Amino acid sequence: MNFDLTSFLPYLLNQAAEAASLDFQREYKARYGMLRTEWRVLFHLGRYGDMSARDIVERAMIHKTKVSRAVAALEGRRFLTRKSVEEDRRREVLSLTPAGREAFAELTALAEKHDVALMQGVSAEDAAVVRRVLRGIAGL
């Protein structure tokens, strides 16, 4: 059997994800000093509203330790606040601050431009197929 790693779908998906996110990663790191997990936590709070770290872990499929570190970093930059839940003191609700909402708005606009640039030269039909297939693989 001649196994070709470059044709192995998980390898291709990983390589494509890394290549596609690299330029955008430079943007949020240069502007805000953020790491990828911090951007993803900020995105989830900006997109879906207040939620717990556990909600982000489940929705974003990120390990809880990484989310915890990202929350601490974003709180340190004053992009989010934590508030204990009265009924369950172990649970906290995370909320974006005005600075966090501003960063989210700026980075979301940059993400949209980055997305358009990635698909430049790809027909609308092919772009739709790529997105549909990737959503199916991801179970979205």
Stockholm file with secondary structure:
# STOCKHOLM 1.0

chainA/1-140         MNFDLTSFLPYLLNQAAEAASLDFQREYKARYGMLRTEWRVLFHLGRYGDMSARDIVERAMIHKTKVSRAVAALEGRRFLTRKSVEEDRRREVLSLTPAGREAFAELTALAEKHDVALMQGVSAEDAAVVRRVLRGIAGL
#=GR chainA/1-140 SS CCCCGGGCHHHHHHHHHHHHHHHHHHHHHHHHCCCHHHHHHHHHHHHHCSBCHHHHHHHHTCCHHHHHHHHHHHHHTTSEEEEEETTEEEEEEEEECHHHHHHHHHHHHHHHHHHHHHTTTSCHHHHHHHHHHHHHHHTC
#=GC SS_cons         CCCCGGGCHHHHHHHHHHHHHHHHHHHHHHHHCCCHHHHHHHHHHHHHCSBCHHHHHHHHTCCHHHHHHHHHHHHHTTSEEEEEETTEEEEEEEEECHHHHHHHHHHHHHHHHHHHHHTTTSCHHHHHHHHHHHHHHHTC
//
